[in-house]
Structures are given as structure tokens and as C-alpha cells.
């Protein structure tokens, strides 16, 4: 598999995910003045205006990962900011949030199985802020889980069905705390998620486990595969046998996983040691994977057939 780089692709990908459209947002323009930061004013935190071709919809605090249902009607996004961890479902036809579902903790990972109307969302520990905590015994309150929701294809509204525990692998690295804390618990910290076309396999990047989890969605059985350091984004090729995992840590690597055997096939170098590969988007028709390199202001393009 070969990787090549191209500038400007990341902005296009962000526009497609956020608006469900095939057009990129227009360039930032000055002239915000003293207007408040708001979707209504189109002013962002830098004080400049963002004028996208679509309608802006207010989301939660620090919206992270997102996914659009196969019919193009609903957009799932996860709020992972201060005091606010929830899933928000946006009606793309109406241009508004139609449902907010609170969860104990979030990291941004979300994957949709549109055939079976199931959604998978990465779950982290509940907050330490007393007045922002969820009720005791809330499913997934201790983190290292994936929340499973079902949604109505008619209304788009969802309910939580269960949680899948994804504990850290037995050889997960110790947390990097400062000052060092030898008593700190190891964590898996699931982030990026992808589900196979047949709905039987979920792939999760375990950011603090230096591994990927291959999950049987019917039995909740978990197999671990070592990746690079700080795995972040994942994708599953259409055949359902091969997974890709981007690694934020040193090396600029994407790990290729054999999902049937539960083994790593190889690592692909997509950038420099500090390039910081993050999410992965697939173009199945052209057999390409796009990996944004956030510290290189570029996108690596990987030929998935090689």
C-alpha cells in the first residue's frame, strides 16, 4: 500500500461530514468586529467569520466525532467538552437537533450500522465535577465501554440498548501522569470506531491501550491487536476482513489489521515522526483511504489494494 500527501483535503472532508454535502466551506473572511461567537453570527473563536454553504446548527460543547445515516437524513455527533458529555442527533432535512442523549463520559467515537439501525458510541468515565455527575449506577459510568443505541428510521430518535465493556489489554502501558502515579489504573480509552457491513464486527482504537479491539457485536467478546502508540481513528474495508488504525504517537503510522485472524499485517508510514495521523475516511470505489496529518497540515492518501 502506498501513501501520498495532498493539501486542502481535510477542509473538504470536514464539510462533507458536517453538512452531508459535496461542497467545501468557503474561506474564512475577516469582519466579525465585536460580534459574539455564535452560529447565528457565523463568528468562530478566532474572531473571524465562517460562511459555509449549508445551514449552521448549534451543537454541544466540544463536538467531536460524527456520522451520517446511510439515507442521509440524520447526523450523529458527540459532545465531549467541559461539564457536557452527550450524543446529539441532528435532522439534516430540518437543520436542527432533534434529540440529546446524555452519557457519563465521551471521547468522540461514533459508528453507525444503518442496515440494523444501530449506533455505537465510545464511552469514558463520568466527570469528577459533583453537580455534573450522572446518577450512580448509570450504564458505562466507569468508562472503557461502547454504548449501543438503536434508532427509528422514521423519526431518527434513539434509545440506549446496552453497553459493551472494553477493558484495557493485560499489557496496556501505565498512564502517563505528572507527577508519576504508580497506583494509577490502566485504561483502554476507546476512541475511533468502525462497524463492518454485516454488523458482526466492531473495531475500536484504544488510545491508552496501544491496541485495537476487535469486538463481536453479538457476544461482546473482545480480541486485542497491538498497533502503534496512541491509536486514534479506524476504518473497515468493504469486504469486512481488513481494518485500518491510525496512530497519533511517534512514527506517523497506520496499522493494517486482519480482522478474521486478529493479527496486525503491517504498519504503513504515512507521515513524519511527529505528523500525528488522526481520523480515516474511505473511498471504496477508488480503493483509497484518506488520513489527515494534523501536525503536517496535509492528508495522506493510501491505496488500500497494496
Protein Blocks (a to p, Z undefined) as FASTA:
>chain_A
ZZdddehklmmmmmmmmnopabdcddddehkljadcdfklopafkopacddfbdcdddde
hiabddddfklmaccdddfbehiacdddddfklopafbdcddfbdchiacddfknopacd
ddddddfbfklcccehiahklgjiacdddddfklopacdfbdcdddddfkbccddddddd
fkbccdfkiabdcddfkopaccdddfklopacdddfklopacdddddehifbdcddfklm
accdddfbghiaacdddfknopafbdcdfbdfklopabddddfknopacdddfklopacd
ddfkZZ
